[in-house]
Amino acid sequence: MATIYNPIIDNNNPPNDIFFVHEVFEPDTSTLSHNHYWGQLHLVSNGIIELSTPNKRFLAPPRYALWMPPMMEHKSYIRRSLNYCSMNICPPLSDKLPVYPCLLEVSAIMTAIIEDLRQRQIMVATTEQDKHLVTVLFDQLLLCEQHDQFLPTSEDKLLQPILIELEHNPINNLSLAQWAQQLHTTERTLARHYKNKLGISFTEWRQRRKFIYSLHLLRQGMSVNETALTLGYHQASPFITLFKKYAGATPDQYRLRLD
């Protein structure tokens, strides 16, 4: 049965200009559509969080935080258990961040600070040392590289068959040329549609989809080698490189976070 998560925080009386909420979510947890007076940065350390606005769906893996500006209607869904942290930022500090939802690429410094605050269950910084940590964290946040989405989607009729197939079958390894042949078009045309409609190449999109699927396989207890072979790699090293690119950690380091 699905669990509805409803944090008890007064929308009119936030505990501080910047405050944190730390949770360990159970599988199949969701929030109802809602908004906040403050902006909210969603971070996870060991899985994928899905958030939706009225007209867009976002996926945020560990190395990417999802920024939701103040008063933006949104809801979330967690398919599998994960460690979650929200960094809540009230106006006028939130005015320094984008006025639209987006992914922000998290630096190693940010990850270390968030993990320290999570382990100590710090909601509001009260000591001078913790206030300094939060200041550094906020300064780092302002420097983050922005991304529109981790796994962009499109209703483009030429791309739809590919996107639907790879969504349901991430280990499909048909080349772009083979897809072009199936769809009675040219490889060049398909490549152009990927760049124009999704902003990334076919290869990049497929790699991101494989990464998301690999998180599921690792959480099921599959070894790194088995996961690599399942994804179509002949050895583990290319998969490890792919995983580090998006997670900022090796698959073995990720597995340790699951314990």
C-alpha positions, 0 to 999 in steps of 0.5 A: 500500500502506498504511503503518503508523506506529510511533513509537519512544518508551518508554511507561515512560520518556518523554523529558520531562513535555511533549515533541513529535513532528513528522512529515510523513505520507505518504498512506494512513498508519495506526497500530495501536490503542494507548495511552500513559502520557501524554496526547496532543494531535494537531495538523495544519497542512494536512489532516485526521487521523482518530482512532478510539477503541473507540466513537467516530471523530474528524476534526481539521482544522487549527484543531482539535486532538484531545486523547486522555487517558492510557491511552485506546485509539486508532488513527489514519488519514491519507488524504493527506500532512500535517504533523503534531505531537503534544504529549505531556503526562504526568501530573500535568500531563495531569490538568488536561485533560479525562479524555475525548477531545475537540476543542480549538479552537486559538488563533493563539498556539498555532498560531504556537508549534507551527509554530516548534517544528515548523520547529526540530524541537524534541522537548524544550524545553532552553533557557529561551526554549523552556521559556517557549514551552512554558509559554505553549502549555500555559497556552493549551491550558487555555483552549481551547474544547472540542468533542465532535466536528467532524463528529458522527454519529448512528444516528438513522433519520431522519438516517441518509439525509441523513448518508450522502448528504452523506458521499458527495456533499458538494455535494448542496444539497437544503434541509432542507425538501426533505429533509423532503419526501423523508423524509415528515416536517416541516422542524421535526422534522428540525431538532429531530433535528439539534439533539438528536442532533448538537448542531448545525444542519443548515446547520452540519453541511453547511458542515463537510462542505463544508469537509472536501471543500474541503481535498481539492479544494485539495490536488488543485490546484483554484483557490479560485474553482473550488473555490467553484463546485464546492461550489455557491457563486456566487462565492468570497467566501462560500467564503473566509469559510467556510474561514477559520471552520474553518481559521483561514486563507484558502484561498490561505494554506492552499495555500501550506502545501502547497508 
